[in-house]
Amino acid sequence: MAGSRVFSVPKCDIPELIAYAKALKKAQKPAQPIPEAIEQALHPEVARLVRLDIHPKDMPKNLRDDLYEIIELGPYVRYRWREGKHLYTISLGLLDDYPPRPFTPAGL
């Protein structure tokens, strides 16, 4: 048995909520209002719940679904084959998918 499988990995992100939370924290300091663009990007009910210190996981499902942004990372390919009783798997990625070794951050 041999075959390949192509898949993506979903990643959840909440950029509007993060921006709003940061602006809200700054607004708690003297006289710094939340920028209007940030306030308008978020659902008013979500903004109210954030001000009440409600975690996104504890918000109503309909608000959570609108809040999260799903990003698909990939595609990734895996090749599997069986030899006897053993199942082997390797990832099939491009050689330039990985940083050079030893890894040196840019700018150093």
C-alpha positions, 0 to 999 in steps of 0.5 A: 500500500502506497499513497500520498495525502495533501492537506492544509492546517487551519489556523485561527486568528482574531486580529480585530479583537487583539487590536481592540484589546490593545487600544482598550488597554491604552485608553485606560491611561489618561485621555487616550481614546480608542481609534475609530477605525479599530472600534468600527472593525469590531462588532459592538456586542464583542466590544462590550464583552471585551470591556467587561473582561469576557474571554473570546471562548466564553462569548456566544457562538454566533459572535465567536464565528464572526470574530475568528479568521481561519487561515489555511496553512499549506498545502502539505504533502505526505507520502505513506507506504507499508512494508510488512507490518510497518507503516512509513510516512515522509513529508514531501516538502520543497528543499527551500521550505526550510531555513539554511542550517545553521539558521542565522536571523536576518540582520545579523 
